[in-house]
Amino acid sequence: MKVKKIEVDLMLKHNLGKDQEHIDVVCANLSSALLVAEHNLSFNVIDHITKINQVNFKDSKVAESLQLGRTKCTMIIQNVLADVITNHLKQQIKDKKVSVLLDEATDASNKKLLCILIKFIHGNEIKTQVLGLKEVDCDHGTAKGLYALLKQSLTEFNIEAKNVVGYCADNASVMMGSKESVKQYLLTSNPHLISNGCICHTIHLVAVSAAACLPERLENLLQNISTFHKALNASQYLKHFKNT
């Protein structure tokens, strides 16, 4: 998702004044932070990007004035770019039919999260965008609770439940059950909803079942082959490094 320079100028014009060099530095900060967010890079990377730009572009006053580290990059993404991108997405999906994709996962801090994505048609392109990551606490672990989190995200982006025409999730009963599930709650808002179980989850279950029929030593052999080649490549690299 691109943020045009003119949008940045309009958004911050009251604070930037007419100092073009200051505007260029602010835009460089924003575009660098957007690079990290758009390509899902670690925030630690921005410290190195800033230093490399200062080394590579010694004759640039903008690069010299650029002071963008991990903390500042995080604040820019959370407090500036997030609002711009959210408003841009709201305009794209305004009054449009969308499909919802849901999945649950546990992050590194052992928090259970509900990932909410939508698919929609914009121009001649089918786009997939993340609406949000909602923490699933003890009050939202049921089908009704998960549906409440979904409704919260839909409301935040001004999406009416009747405009949700497609639904995809794994085949867990809380998601796709015939009695009490997120699917059934969505059907109450739109009886013509088209729902499908996630094909990726299905293929994974098939692969796990198939692998269970194979001898355990076969899996160990494949892992050992991978480990051997990694060690071989590492030794060759060290040998080459010593020779140079």
C-alpha positions as CSV (number, residue, x, y, z in Angstrom):
1,M,0.0,0.0,0.0
2,K,1.6,3.3,-1.2
3,V,1.3,6.6,0.6
4,K,1.7,9.4,-1.9
5,K,3.9,12.4,-1.0
6,I,1.0,14.8,-1.6
7,E,-1.0,13.0,1.0
8,V,1.8,13.4,3.5
9,D,2.1,17.1,2.7
10,L,-1.6,17.7,3.2
11,M,-1.7,15.6,6.4
12,L,1.2,17.5,8.1
13,K,1.1,20.9,6.4
14,H,0.1,22.7,9.6
15,N,3.2,21.4,11.3
16,L,5.8,21.5,8.5
17,G,5.3,25.0,7.2
18,K,7.1,25.8,3.9
19,D,10.5,24.5,4.7
20,Q,11.0,22.1,1.8
21,E,14.1,20.4,3.2
22,H,12.1,19.7,6.4
23,I,9.3,18.3,4.4
24,D,11.7,16.0,2.4
25,V,13.2,14.7,5.7
26,V,9.7,13.9,7.1
27,C,8.7,12.2,3.8
28,A,12.0,10.1,3.9
29,N,11.1,9.1,7.5
30,L,7.6,8.0,6.4
31,S,8.7,6.2,3.3
32,S,11.4,4.3,5.2
33,A,8.9,3.3,7.9
34,L,6.4,2.3,5.2
35,L,9.1,0.1,3.7
36,V,9.5,-1.8,7.0
37,A,5.7,-2.2,7.4
38,E,4.9,-3.2,3.8
39,H,7.6,-5.9,3.6
40,N,7.1,-7.2,7.1
41,L,10.6,-6.5,8.2
42,S,12.0,-6.4,11.7
43,F,11.9,-2.9,13.3
44,N,15.6,-3.5,14.1
45,V,16.4,-3.3,10.4
46,I,15.6,0.4,10.2
47,D,18.7,1.2,12.3
48,H,20.9,-0.3,9.6
49,I,18.9,1.2,6.7
50,T,19.4,4.7,8.1
51,K,23.1,4.2,8.6
52,I,23.6,2.7,5.1
53,N,21.7,5.6,3.5
54,Q,24.0,8.1,5.2
55,V,27.1,6.2,4.0
56,N,25.9,5.7,0.5
57,F,24.5,9.2,0.0
58,K,27.1,11.4,1.6
59,D,26.2,14.3,-0.6
60,S,22.5,14.2,0.4
61,K,21.3,16.7,3.1
62,V,18.2,14.6,3.6
63,A,20.1,11.4,4.3
64,E,22.4,13.4,6.6
65,S,19.4,14.7,8.6
66,L,17.6,11.4,8.7
67,Q,17.4,10.1,12.2
68,L,15.2,7.1,12.2
69,G,15.6,4.2,14.7
70,R,13.5,1.3,15.9
71,T,11.5,3.3,18.4
72,K,10.7,6.2,16.2
73,C,9.8,3.9,13.3
74,T,7.4,2.0,15.5
75,M,5.7,5.2,16.6
76,I,5.4,6.4,13.0
77,I,3.8,3.2,11.8
78,Q,1.4,3.0,14.8
79,N,0.4,6.6,15.1
80,V,0.7,8.1,11.6
81,L,0.8,5.5,8.7
82,A,-1.8,3.2,10.3
83,D,-4.4,5.9,10.2
84,V,-3.6,6.9,6.6
85,I,-3.7,3.3,5.4
86,T,-6.9,2.5,7.4
87,N,-8.7,5.5,5.8
88,H,-7.5,4.5,2.4
89,L,-8.8,1.0,2.9
90,K,-12.2,2.3,4.1
91,Q,-12.6,4.3,0.9
92,Q,-11.7,1.2,-1.2
93,I,-14.3,-1.1,0.5
94,K,-17.0,1.5,0.9
95,D,-20.4,-0.2,0.2
96,K,-18.7,-3.2,-1.5
97,K,-19.4,-6.9,-1.1
98,V,-16.5,-8.6,0.7
99,S,-15.4,-12.1,1.7
100,V,-14.1,-12.8,5.2
101,L,-11.2,-15.1,6.1
102,L,-10.6,-16.1,9.7
103,D,-7.9,-18.1,11.5
104,E,-6.7,-18.4,15.1
105,A,-3.1,-18.6,16.1
106,T,-0.9,-18.2,19.1
107,D,2.0,-15.7,19.0
108,A,5.4,-15.9,20.7
109,S,4.1,-14.4,23.9
110,N,1.5,-17.2,24.1
111,K,-1.4,-14.9,23.3
112,K,-4.2,-16.4,21.2
113,L,-5.1,-14.1,18.3
114,L,-7.9,-14.0,15.7
115,C,-6.6,-12.9,12.3
116,I,-9.3,-11.2,10.2
117,L,-8.8,-10.7,6.5
118,I,-11.1,-9.6,3.7
119,K,-11.2,-10.2,0.0
120,F,-12.8,-7.7,-2.3
121,I,-12.7,-6.4,-5.9
122,H,-11.0,-3.0,-6.5
123,G,-11.0,-2.0,-10.1
124,N,-10.0,-5.0,-12.0
125,E,-8.0,-6.5,-9.2
126,I,-8.9,-9.0,-6.4
127,K,-7.3,-7.7,-3.2
128,T,-6.8,-9.3,0.2
129,Q,-6.3,-7.0,3.2
130,V,-5.9,-7.5,6.9
131,L,-8.6,-5.9,9.0
132,G,-7.0,-6.7,12.3
133,L,-5.5,-9.1,14.9
134,K,-7.9,-9.4,17.8
135,E,-6.7,-11.0,21.1
136,V,-8.9,-14.0,22.0
137,D,-9.3,-13.9,25.8
138,C,-11.4,-16.2,28.0
139,D,-14.6,-14.2,27.2
140,H,-14.2,-14.6,23.4
141,G,-13.2,-18.2,23.0
142,T,-16.7,-19.3,22.0
143,A,-18.4,-19.0,18.6
144,K,-20.4,-16.0,19.9
145,G,-17.2,-14.4,21.3
146,L,-15.3,-14.8,18.0
147,Y,-18.2,-13.5,16.1
148,A,-18.3,-10.4,18.4
149,L,-14.6,-9.8,17.6
150,L,-15.3,-10.1,13.9
151,K,-18.3,-7.7,14.2
152,Q,-16.0,-5.3,16.0
153,S,-13.6,-5.2,13.1
154,L,-16.4,-4.9,10.5
155,T,-17.8,-1.9,12.4
156,E,-14.4,-0.3,12.6
157,F,-14.2,-0.4,8.8
158,N,-17.9,0.5,8.2
159,I,-18.7,-2.9,6.7
160,E,-22.3,-4.0,7.1
161,A,-22.8,-7.6,8.0
162,K,-25.2,-8.0,5.0
163,N,-22.3,-7.1,2.6
164,V,-20.3,-10.1,3.8
165,V,-21.1,-12.6,1.0
166,G,-18.3,-15.1,1.5
167,Y,-16.7,-16.8,4.5
168,C,-13.6,-19.0,4.8
169,A,-12.1,-20.6,7.9
170,D,-10.7,-23.9,9.1
171,N,-13.1,-26.8,9.7
172,A,-13.2,-26.5,13.5
173,S,-16.8,-26.7,14.8
174,V,-16.5,-23.3,16.4
175,M,-15.9,-21.8,12.9
176,M,-18.0,-24.0,10.6
177,G,-20.3,-26.0,12.8
178,S,-24.0,-26.5,11.8
179,K,-25.4,-25.4,15.1
180,E,-23.3,-22.9,17.2
181,S,-20.5,-21.4,15.0
182,V,-19.3,-18.1,13.5
183,K,-20.7,-19.4,10.2
184,Q,-24.2,-19.7,11.7
185,Y,-24.0,-16.2,13.1
186,L,-23.0,-14.8,9.7
187,L,-25.9,-16.6,8.1
188,T,-28.4,-14.8,10.3
189,S,-27.2,-11.5,8.7
190,N,-27.0,-12.9,5.2
191,P,-28.8,-16.2,4.4
192,H,-27.2,-16.2,1.0
193,L,-23.6,-16.4,2.4
194,I,-21.2,-18.7,0.6
195,S,-18.9,-20.6,3.0
196,N,-16.0,-22.8,2.4
197,G,-13.5,-24.7,4.6
198,C,-9.9,-23.5,4.1
199,I,-8.3,-25.8,1.5
200,C,-4.9,-25.2,3.0
201,H,-6.0,-26.6,6.3
202,T,-7.6,-29.6,4.5
203,I,-4.4,-30.3,2.6
204,H,-2.4,-30.1,5.8
205,L,-4.6,-32.6,7.6
206,V,-4.3,-35.0,4.6
207,A,-0.5,-34.6,4.6
208,V,-0.3,-35.3,8.3
209,S,-2.5,-38.4,8.0
210,A,-0.5,-39.7,5.0
211,A,2.8,-39.1,6.9
212,A,1.5,-41.0,9.9
213,C,1.4,-44.1,7.6
214,L,5.1,-43.9,6.8
215,P,7.9,-45.3,9.0
216,E,9.4,-42.8,11.4
217,R,12.9,-43.6,10.2
218,L,11.9,-42.1,6.8
219,E,11.2,-38.7,8.3
220,N,14.5,-38.9,10.3
221,L,16.3,-39.7,7.0
222,L,14.8,-36.6,5.3
223,Q,15.8,-34.4,8.3
224,N,19.3,-35.8,8.3
225,I,19.7,-35.1,4.6
226,S,18.7,-31.5,5.1
227,T,21.0,-31.1,8.1
228,F,23.9,-32.7,6.2
229,H,23.6,-30.3,3.3
230,K,23.4,-27.3,5.6
231,A,26.6,-28.4,7.4
232,L,28.3,-29.1,4.0
233,N,27.4,-25.6,2.6
234,A,28.6,-24.0,5.8
235,S,32.0,-25.8,5.7
236,Q,32.4,-24.9,2.0
237,Y,31.7,-21.3,2.8
238,L,34.2,-21.3,5.6
239,K,36.8,-22.9,3.4
240,H,36.2,-20.3,0.7
241,F,36.4,-17.5,3.2
242,K,39.8,-18.8,4.5
243,N,41.2,-19.0,1.0
244,T,40.2,-15.4,0.3
